[in-house]
Amino acid sequence: MSKAREKHAARLEALSLLGKDLTRRSRAHCELCDAHGIKLAPYEVKPVQEAPDIEHTVFACEVCIGQLSKLKTMSSDHWRCLNTSVWSETAPVQIIAVRVLKHLAANVEWAVDLYDQLYIAPEIAERIDQGEI
């Protein structure tokens, strides 16, 4: 096995070790859209840390993760769930939610309205600006 493949496998293993803590924190719901009873997976908040860390990871459903990986075809209807997740007390959830909202606000009126209502704590705002979705 190549070194890159070994490194990737080790990272996935480290992320999977966060599973119990993420499940407990999220109550087995997608932390972005609140879906439950479906498969959830860790999604790392960029910039990615050297070692996976729960404070830089959200537990998300396949739909949200798929949407996050295809920004150009992102469905604004799916992301109406941001009305709740942008107010999350969990920093990585709020960071991803606000980044998605900022992306949508370029073309979607409800996203502009919601973004205008936000109060973002300075330490969260700093992390929002440090990376991309």
Protein Blocks (a to p, Z undefined) as FASTA:
>chain_A
ZZklmmmmmmmmmmmmmmmmmmmmnnopafklopghiacdddddddddfbdcfklcccdd
fklmmmmmmmmlccfklmmmmmmmmmpcbfklmmmmmmmmmmmmmmpmklmmmmmmpccd
fklmmmmmmpcZZ
